[in-house]
């Protein structure tokens, strides 16, 4: 009987701890495997507004610094235009080696992202909802602070939602920021370009 009781107690403990939603973001209304901790990081891709340094070792007269325009293109050293958004720096390097190959002394091109900016949107019960532009990694809580902070009278800080487009499909992540403000959680939920952070109002019967 003691063994059975111990097994039941352990099962109850596992069930209880498994119900706690992690601050790293719990998908809402989805089935399948939940993203593992740290799975938010992705391979760097070039975005609108990024500043690129393009270097041609051995053919330095082609070196250039370009900012990715709103149409996703840059102007190359000899006047050509190329759409670069969505490419990784390595993919762009390969494309440039192929394009300029006959003119290069050294078949090598280096692409460096010097500066990167992206926009997210904050709405709901915050003081200054709207578009937030950042040139550095930004967490959901930081974006809310950039938007003036919570509307303390109305915000439900335990049920913040991040709305994200992933592969052409909308996915929602539920965040309990109350735990963060109480010092009970410290793992940030980093935002991606075009994320929408929604702070709902508290539910009230009156």
N, C-alpha and C positions, 0 to 999 in steps of 0.2 A: 504494500500500500504506500509506503514511503517513496518507493521508486516511481510509482504511477503519479503520485502527487508532485514529485519533483519535475517530471516530464511535462505535466500539465502547466505547472508554474512557469517553466522555461518557454513553452509555446505561447503562453499569455504575454510574457515579456517581449518576445520577438514580434508578436502582433501589435503590441502597443507602440514599440519604437518604430515599426515600419509605417505607422500612420502619420508620423511627423513630416510635414512638407518641408523640403530643404529650401533655403533662401536662394540657392543657385537657379531656381526657376522650375516650377512644376507645370508641365503642359496641361492645358485645360481642355476637356472634351475630346481627348485623343486616346487611342489604344496603341499598344505596341510598347517597345522598350523605351524607358525614360532616358534622356541623354545623361551620359556619365559625367561626373564632376570634372570640370576642366575641358569639356568637349566643345565649349563655345569658340575656342581659338581655331581659326581657319588660316589657310595659306593666304598670304597677302596678295590682294588683287588691286589693280590700278583703278581709281575712281575719278569721277569728275571733280575738278578742283585740286587734284594732287599736283605737286611740283616735282618734275623729274629731271635728274641730271643724266645725260646720255654722253658717254665717253667712248671714243674710238682710239684705243692705244695704237700708236704708230701713224695715225692719221688725225692728228689733233685739230686740224682746221675744221673738222666736222663736229667737234664737241659742241654741245648745246644744252641749255637749260630751258625747259618748256613746262608751262602749266596746262593741264588737261582742260580743254574748253567745255562749255555746256553741252556741245554736240558730241562729246566723248573723243574728240580728235586732238592731235598735236600737229604742228608744222615742223617737218624735218629739215635738216641743214640745206638740202638742195631744192627746197620748195615743195616737196611732196607732202601730202597730208595723210595721216594714218589714224584709224580708229583704234584706240588702245584700252578703253574701259573694259573691265572684265578679264583682261590679260594679267598674268603674273609678270614680274620683272624679267624672269628667265625666258618666258615665252616671247616677250618683246625683244629681248636680246637676240634670240634665234631668228625672229622675223627680220630684224635689222641686218644681221649678218647675211641673210639670204638676199635682201634687197640691195645692199651695198657691196656685196662680195667682191665683184671685179675691181672695185676702187680701193679696197682695203689692203694695206701692207700686211697687217696682222689680222687674221680672220677672227677678230674678237671685238665684242661690244659689251660695255658695262652699263646697266641701267640701275640707278639708285633713286628711291623715293625720298626726296629731301624733306618734304612736308606733305601732310595729308589732312584734309578736312572733310567732315561729313555732317549731314543734318539728321536730327531726330525731332520728334514732335511730342509735346507734353500737353495733355488736355484733362478736363475734369476739374476736381476740387483743388486747384492750385491758384496762387495769386495772380500769375501772369502767364496763362496758357499760350502756347504758340510754338514756333520753330526755334530750335536750339542748334547752333553750328559750333562744332568743336574740332580742334586740330590735335586732340590727344584722346586716348581711351577714356570713355565716359560710362559710369555706372548709372543705373536707373535712379538711384537716390541722388546722385550728383546732378542729373538732368532736372529732377524736380526742384532741387535747390537753385539751379540756374533759372528756373521758371518762377522764382520768388518764394518757393517753399509751399508747404501744405496750407490749405484753408482749414485752420485748426477747428473751426466750428462745425465743419461739414465733412471733412475728408475721412474716408475709411482707409486708414493706412495699413490695415492688415489684409487688404484685398486688392492691392494694386495689380494692374494687368499690363503686360507688355505684349503688343500686337506686332507680329513679325511676318514678313513674306519669305517663305522658304521654298525654293523650287517652284514658284508660281502658285503656291498654296499658302493660305493664311494660317498661322499658328499662334495661339495665345499662351502666355506664361503667367502664372499667378505668383505674386511676391508678397510675403508678409513683412513689410518694412517696419512694423511695430517692434518686431524682435530685434532689428538692427538698432533702432533708436533706444531700446532698452538695454543694449549691450549684450544681448543673448546670441546674436549672430554677427559675423564679421566677413562673410564671404560675399564679395560684390557680384552683382549680375551685370556684366558689361553689355552695353548696347551695340547694335550694328546699324549701318546706314539705313535711314528711312524707318527705323522702329518708331512705334507710337506707344508712349507711356500714358496710360489712362488711370487716373485716381478717382474712384467712384465716391459717391456721397454715402454717408452712413444711412442705413435703413431706419426709418422711424415710423411708428404707428400714428404719430400726431403731426 
